[in-house]
Amino acid sequence: MLSLLHIENIAVIECADISFDRGFNVLTGETGAGKSIVIDAISAILGQRAYRDMIRTGTQQASVRGIFSEVPRYPWFEENDVPYDPEVTVTRQIFQDGRNLCKVNGVGVSVSTLNKLGMQLINIHGQHDSAVLFDEANHLRLLDEYAGNEDILKEYGEKYRKMEDISQEIRKLSMDESEKLRRTETLKYQISEIEKAGLQPGEDEELEIRRKLLQNSEKLSNSINEAVECLYGDDERDGAASLMVEAERALSRLSRFSDQFEPLYTLISDLKYQVQDAAEQAIEFRDRLSFSADELEEIESRLDVIHKLRRKYGATCQDILDYLEQAKRELDAIAFSDDRILQLKDQLKSAKAAAREEAMILRRRRTDAASELTKQLLSELEQLDMPKVQFSCEFTEVPLCPSGADAVAFYMSANAGEALKPMNKVASGGELARIMLAMKNVLAGRDHVDTLIFDEVDTGVSGRAAQKVAEKLRSVALHRQVLCVTHLPQLAALAQTHLLISKEARQGRTYTTVTPLDREGRKRELARIIGGTHITETTLKSAEEMLQG
């Protein structure tokens, strides 16, 4: 569960430490006080999106730290080389330049890696979840989530992709005779053109190097001749090799008189041989160096041929040769396409059968899950003061597609005697909020997330229905930690921990504070929620009665 949340420089929150307890925690406060900012801060340490706009004006960075207690040993820790501890500390820093720095137990992780852990720590349910329920495109996914169909969907997906790959290959080979003739002639011409050129791998690179030498032949000749003269000398001067011989002789004479000259003599002697060796290599290179205008012309002509082929078939000689092999294979495939299509059609028949068989297994799991989901959902809705609701998962068979052979839509009737209709056509705002809460509670029973956050999911709910929603959330909180942002006094009254989010202006800046309320503070806050800013003895008495209830 989430034990402590530390926030620095997130929007109007300069610095806040928020302690959460087990069971039912609520956050209340005036509209705009900063309740959503707390949820945004929690989202940040769960690896969800964080923006520079979140950073408090006038500061360069924002940070959030969350401490989670009693965290199970998820495989995530070993997979990401993060040391496991039942008390997990997650930190995230957000910088003005867009950088994010995330750490888990002191080890740096990426935002996406943090998100995978965050999904196992907390589920956040907000008003946008109602839109998810309205959209029929999400109903099949929700049913599969409830049924735990992840593995079977993966198996089906592999078989479906195999079927699609075979179908695509058949489509490529299934061309009419005129198209086949055109393609054959094109490939034959291309193959002939490339083969006629007689390319060698890397030939273009070698020719470019040789051309560069030829284009700079005069400079090369002058330079190598100058080097030879410096090493061997000419009619007017001695070269380095001759001077090194004379230096060696002079030092040889000196070494006769004292051993202290011996190291210098040895060094000069070694250098003499190296200089002589360099001189011989320079002469050898000069003798090999031959330039011809005809050769340069031949190279230019050859490179022109290669350049024309490059424009058509690839950036290098190797790319062109690879294209040649590909063209030959395609030509062979066309030549034997009829036989290959027959083979592929047999394979496609088997692949379709395998995919359909898997889709039927998936359908049976879905229909069984739909029946169980309906029972559980109706039970939940009855507890939420909707005993007359009817609900069903309507199946429609569709051609094989990436999700199987089924389309699913949630149908309901909110009133006795009314026909079942698509959910988005019959549910009011308050009804949808309760249906969403019931659905989330049913789905939550299939995962192992210890903390659930409900962000103003009670919108549109009031009176008796609000009381039922509050009782349901308190019931959920018996087994999990529940954090709820609410404007309903019924919910706030049943909480075990009540946090007040408030803001004030000081010296031209807005500051938000988070205050845990004692019983008297809760009574005054409930009175404010009931009657507005003008708190009376009547509203205080009502608040006291709600707390006692």
Disulfide bonds with the S-S distance in Angstrom:
none
